[in-house]
Amino acid sequence: MLDVRENLARVRERMAAAAARAGRRPDEVLLVGVSKTVEVERLRAAVAAGLAALGENRVQEAGPKIAALGRGVAWHLVGHLQTNKVRDALELFDLIHSLDRLELVDPLERRAAARGRPVETLLQVNLAGEASKGGVAPDDVGAALEAIAKHDHVRVRGLMAIPPAVTRPEEARPWFRALRGLAERHGLRELSMGMSGDFEIAIEEGATMVRVGTAIFGARPPRAEAP
Ligand SMILES: *Cc1c(COP(=O)(O)O)cnc(C)c1O
């Protein structure tokens, strides 16, 4: 577990340096440790070392982990949410980064209203129109926000994106900049962008949350399903 502590310290240093380069304070950026496929003991080590938020991409996998680790850490959903998992997701997660289609809004509203507590979300944007990824098109963000705003129990705090894969982190910069522009245009505060390969660029471009898995927990075993 020593590696997790050391990796975490190193990621934090790199985050602070990136924030400093952009004239930002390190505490303006939340580190979300993406813990899919990672075993509970390694998550426990990260939380003991001060990691404040964990991101899972599957409701089924998150349930037992949350039961084991408890709520001393925030739990975020970063992956595709199936409509039939909405009820469980609301019980488990503090923030849903992946509101990736409008069909989710009615089920979210219904379940959140039934619980008497609004659900906090980020609207996922498909910046490059990739068929393999979810999210609303950049041109549709305004209309989507208007539609969602008619729902009392669904709150959109910001935008999230997974830009197209690039060979050098620097190549992701225009995508991050585009997401930031969209958020500013629509008066949204939170920007969930940047992963292990490019979180420093994302922070330079205004990320308020970075989703970092491999750089903290090490390489994941391959999984048959897409992440
Ligand atoms: C897996 C995953 C990450 C983390 O990816 P790493 O490259 O391991 O840092 C971030 N965001 C989402 C949505 C993911 O599925």
PDBQT file of the ligand as one rigid body, heavy atoms in Angstrom, charges set to zero:
ROOT
HETATM    1  C1  LIG A 301     -11.226   5.231 -15.673  1.00  0.00    +0.000 C 
HETATM    2  C2  LIG A 301     -11.682   6.618 -15.756  1.00  0.00    +0.000 A 
HETATM    3  C3  LIG A 301     -10.860   7.684 -15.344  1.00  0.00    +0.000 A 
HETATM    4  C4  LIG A 301      -9.457   7.502 -14.831  1.00  0.00    +0.000 C 
HETATM    5  O1  LIG A 301      -8.598   7.117 -15.851  1.00  0.00    +0.000 OA
HETATM    6  P1  LIG A 301      -7.007   7.023 -15.594  1.00  0.00    +0.000 P 
HETATM    7  O2  LIG A 301      -6.447   7.202 -16.953  1.00  0.00    +0.000 OA
HETATM    8  O3  LIG A 301      -6.744   5.698 -15.014  1.00  0.00    +0.000 OA
HETATM    9  O4  LIG A 301      -6.635   8.130 -14.695  1.00  0.00    +0.000 OA
HETATM   10  C5  LIG A 301     -11.388   8.961 -15.404  1.00  0.00    +0.000 A 
HETATM   11  N1  LIG A 301     -12.642   9.199 -15.839  1.00  0.00    +0.000 NA
HETATM   12  C6  LIG A 301     -13.463   8.213 -16.241  1.00  0.00    +0.000 A 
HETATM   13  C7  LIG A 301     -14.825   8.548 -16.701  1.00  0.00    +0.000 C 
HETATM   14  C8  LIG A 301     -13.009   6.895 -16.218  1.00  0.00    +0.000 A 
HETATM   15  O5  LIG A 301     -13.826   5.920 -16.629  1.00  0.00    +0.000 OA
ENDROOT
TORSDOF 0
